[in-house]
Amino acid sequence: MASAAFTAIGLDLGAQKTMIVADDGEIIRTSTGSIAHPTMVSFAGKKRLFGEEALAQASSESTIALVNLLVGRSYEELQSLSTLSGRKLNFSKDDAGRVFVDITFRDETERFPLSGILGMFLSHVSGPINDVAHPEATYCFALPPNYSKALEQSYREACAVAGIAASRVFIADGADCLVAAYARKVAGLGGPDKTNLQGKKVLLLDMGHAQTTAVVVQYDAETENGPRKLAVQFDGELGAYHFDLKLFDHFNDLCAKKHGSKAEMTSKRGNRLLSGCERIRKLLSQLNESSITVENLVDSGDVHFSLRRDEMMAICASLLDRLRTLLGRVVADATGGEGTVDAIEVVGGGMRMPVIQSLLLQIVGDDKALGAKLDDGALSVGAALLFKQQQQAQAEQPTATETPEDIAAFSAEELAVFRAKELALQEHDNNIRRFQEAYNRLESFILEMRNAPRQKFGNTIDTAKLNPLLDDAEGWMWDNADTVSIEEFLAKETSLKEEVQTLCAAYFTAQEAERKRVEEALQEEAARAAAERAANGEEDEDHDSRKLRKADRMRLVVKNKDEGTELFKGGNYRPAAARYQKALTHAAKFFDLTPEDENEVKALRLALYCNLASCYIKLENWEQVERNCNDALKVDAKCVKALFRRGSFYEQKKDWELALADYRTCAEINDTEDKLVTKAMERVRKEIQKLKDKEKKMWGKAFA
């Protein structure tokens, strides 16, 4: 456990992503270093996938996205929910009206309660939470404003399925969470800035993927209570995704006129068109006009579409009217119908659309600036802050804790059954994961040895004896994958390695000698560097505790960075890596920096981590590639270079899903198409398809 300090963990389950933030503002990241956990559960054949792994199965009928929007609703409400357009989900209900979803899993149709699906997702994200939080940390959920009792109870049922005790669950109103997060931000303002807010009305606007929340607060610097909530408006069917749906209808109509066919939204063609709509919407956030190409949209092939911002405004006029009404109501409620707000703070992916920003300024006044004091983790951290405030209030003036109204759809006994099933599914997932790891490890060893004769010292290998041995082992894997146990796989791996070690003894001996030679060369390089430092009068980095002026320390950083770049250009990758590392060491020793200086140093560190990753790619030191890419992404989570190079690491490891996730993120961040990224995605998708074809045979009878 990295820390036991976090006693409150805020969770904001969005339609696309879930943000998890500790009570001190630290973001709980995914296993790949991303700040957001995709809110998605997929049932892929014999196993379950969550979050980033589930993204590759996003278009599958057995993938459940928008998990947060499903729970707490009746069967009838789900049937009419516009946000579910394009989703192939088979809902059913029992005699009591309780809603289930039917999923094809493990070669049969299984029925899961919707709160059980949410419980599966919470069980998954509890892993990274447990790594940093106190064992008894409270899960603080930010729910939509004026949430229903049914929704609250669904979250509590989901926590029961995930094994989170009822005493560790805190439910907060999303509007209050926004206010709490904003209060924390303004609390850190200086005297003049805080004084300028005195008595001002501030609009907090959050437009996410599928929902929009507007809150108006008024700040009183003379009180200790922070901003006071004046009015709230919420629309559960107005978000960035609804603009995608409008664009889908528009492009589909164009396609029908030109090509004589339309794409069903629930089809693969429909999914590709909907993805294209999301892509062009994001491009129009940066450009006045953009275009997309949707592959295989019609029988004759690809279809090209273009769009301007003004055209998008016309297409989405009804949505803009809906937002105009919402904003008008919240401002009127806060001002009594007279006047407007004095400042605006925006957050959420929908607020990146210029058409939304333009409409907002039309309503509240184009003399206003759109503030950015809130970030994607605002609701999460706000929920954690509200819980801490409640704790403090309870300590100062103890009151009876309210027990949530018992409106549970399921009894305690039924929830216990769901929990037991979740534990059994976790064990099942772990067994498959262990089996697949053993299979992949043995397959990788066979591939490595097939390539060995083409490597250095490969001429010492007797291929006439090695190849039949590898052929037999590979044939054994294909023939027995669906019948043998994990233990038998491990025994086969050990046996094969022993035989290969004996057969290729000369090759392995030469490889080990080469490894030792390289190690000695590195030690000599380190000694030469130490001698050079001594000759130049420089102290060793590990002992350099001097408090140099910023300019002097920056000179050392840039000097080593430039030297590293020259060495890299000359193909001297190890010395280049040493120089970049030395530059990083100096970059860690700045002190008393201004915010502008900190940004400058941050940019340098980002470049150095990326450069180190490039060095280690050349040296095929893949663990160092991953480490430096992760370090770079901690500095800037949207660094395309780091994402692409980490994708290369995952690709080399044959971790195709993670590689595709990084390449896909690169594509989403880039304003224009990057051919390298596109080719990498195509390459990885082919490998994923190969793996799927292989798994059809491998899991044909496994765990039947």
Buried (B, 14 or more C-beta within 10 A) or exposed (E): EEEEEBBBBBBBBBBBBBBBBBBEBBBBBBEBBBBBBBBBBBBBBBBBBBBBBBBBBEBBBBBBBBBBBBBBBEBEEBEEBEBBBBBBBEBEEEEEEBBBBEBBBBEEEBEBBBBBBBBBBBBBBBEBBBEBBBEEBBBBBBBBBEBEEBBBBBBBBBBBBBBBEEEBBBBBBBBBBBBBBBBBBBEEBEEEEBEEBEEBBBBBBBBBBBBBBBBBBBBBBEEEEBBBBBBBBBBBBBBBBBBBBBBBBBBBEEBEEEBEEBBEBBBEBBBBBBBBBBBBBBBBBEBEEBEBEBEEBBEEEEBEBEBEBEBBBEBBEEBBEBBBEBBBBBBBBBBEEEEBBBBBBBBBBBBBBBBBBEBBBEBBEEEBEBBEBBBBBBBBBBBBBBBBEBBEEEEEEEEEEEEEEEEBBBEEEBBEEBBEBBEEBBEBBEBBEEBBEBBBEBBEBBEEBBEBBEEEBBEBBEBEEBBEBBEEBBEBBEEEBBEBEBEEBBEBBEEBEEBBEEBBEEBBEBBEEEEEEEEEEEEEBEEEBEEEBEEEEEEEBEEBEEEBEBEEBBEBBBBBBEBBBEBBEEEBBBBBBBBBBBBBBBBEBBEEEEEEEEEBBBEBBBBBBBBBBBBBBBBEBBEBBBBBBBBBBBBBBEBBBBBBBBBBBBBBBBBBBBBBBBBBBBBBBEEEEBEEBBEBBEBBBEBBEEBEEBBEEBBEEBEE
